Amino acid sequence: METNLTLGEAASAIGVSPDTLRRWDRAGKLETFRDARNRRMVSADEVARLSRRRRRRHRAGSQLSARNRMAGVVRSVEVDGVMALVEIEAGPFLITAAVTRDSVEELGLAEGVEATATVKATSVMIEREVS
């Protein structure tokens, strides 16, 4: 017997948010149906299909665009309380990220360690006129 999952259960199983599944449903990337209580449901087969697809994409490294990921070497780590500043030298770029102390410890970030900065920002603007 095939098991059906609620949208929230399916999202959790696939590793995405329920909003993502709603968008996929509207875009035709996901097949859902309504149960007797009018809840949006997803079949276990559909969850398995999407889970396999996400694992393949993750292994292939194509989940994020190349312009968002910059591989480099940690130049410095400054820990202060629960936060830390990590500088990564990635080619001609110097990227500074504010992360938690726990993240520094879990990732083993230290000077000279290879790391990849993933940039996700809605807008970053800095301007300075030099005379």
C-alpha positions in Angstrom: 0.0 0.0 0.0 1.4 3.4 -1.0 1.8 5.9 1.8 0.8 9.5 1.4 2.4 12.4 3.2 1.2 15.9 4.1 3.0 18.7 2.4 4.9 19.4 5.7 6.0 15.8 6.1 7.0 15.6 2.4 9.0 18.8 2.7 10.8 17.5 5.8 11.6 14.2 4.1 13.0 15.9 0.9 14.9 18.6 2.9 13.1 21.7 1.6 10.4 24.0 3.0 6.7 23.5 2.5 6.7 26.8 0.5 9.2 25.3 -1.9 6.9 22.4 -2.5 4.0 24.7 -3.1 6.0 26.6 -5.7 7.1 23.2 -7.3 3.4 22.2 -7.4 2.3 25.4 -9.1 5.2 25.0 -11.6 4.3 21.4 -12.4 7.5 20.0 -10.8 5.6 18.1 -8.1 2.4 16.1 -8.3 0.0 16.7 -5.3 -3.6 15.9 -4.5 -6.1 16.9 -1.9 -7.3 14.4 0.8 -10.8 14.3 2.3 -9.8 17.0 4.8 -8.7 19.2 1.8 -5.0 18.9 2.8 -2.4 19.0 0.1 -0.9 15.5 0.0 2.2 14.0 -1.7 2.6 10.3 -2.5 5.6 8.4 -1.1 6.7 7.7 -4.7 6.8 11.4 -5.5 8.8 12.1 -2.4 11.3 9.3 -3.3 11.6 10.7 -6.9 12.3 14.2 -5.6 14.7 13.0 -2.9 16.8 11.0 -5.6 16.8 14.1 -7.8 18.1 16.3 -5.0 20.8 13.8 -4.0 22.0 13.6 -7.6 22.1 17.4 -7.9 23.9 17.7 -4.6 26.5 15.2 -5.6 27.0 16.9 -8.9 27.7 20.2 -7.1 25.1 22.0 -9.2 22.8 23.0 -6.4 24.3 26.5 -6.3 25.5 28.6 -9.2 29.3 28.9 -9.6 29.1 32.7 -9.1 27.8 32.1 -5.6 30.6 29.8 -4.5 34.2 30.9 -4.0 36.8 28.4 -3.0 39.8 29.6 -1.1 41.9 29.5 2.0 41.1 30.8 5.4 43.3 33.8 6.0 42.2 34.6 9.6 39.7 33.6 12.2 38.9 36.1 15.0 36.6 34.6 17.7 34.9 37.0 20.2 32.3 35.5 22.5 29.7 33.5 20.5 30.6 35.1 17.2 33.6 35.0 14.9 34.9 36.8 11.8 36.4 34.5 9.2 38.4 35.9 6.2 38.8 33.7 3.2 41.2 34.5 0.4 39.5 33.3 -2.8 41.6 34.2 -5.8 41.6 38.0 -6.1 38.8 38.3 -3.5 39.0 38.6 0.3 35.7 37.6 1.8 34.8 38.2 5.4 32.0 36.3 7.0 30.4 36.7 10.4 29.6 33.2 11.7 29.0 31.6 15.1 31.8 30.3 17.2 30.1 26.9 17.0 30.4 27.0 13.2 34.1 27.7 13.4 34.6 24.7 15.7 32.3 22.3 13.8 33.9 23.2 10.4 37.5 23.2 11.9 38.1 26.6 10.4 41.6 27.9 11.1 44.3 29.8 9.2 45.4 27.9 6.1 42.4 25.6 5.9 40.7 25.3 2.5 37.1 26.5 2.6 34.4 27.7 0.3 32.4 30.9 0.8 28.8 30.7 -0.4 27.3 34.2 -1.0 23.6 34.7 -0.6 22.5 38.3 -0.5 19.6 40.3 -1.7 21.7 43.5 -2.0 25.1 44.7 -1.0 26.1 48.2 -1.9 29.2 50.0 -0.9 30.4 53.2 -2.6 33.1 55.7 -2.0 34.2 58.5 -4.2 37.9 59.1 -4.2 39.2 62.5 -5.3 
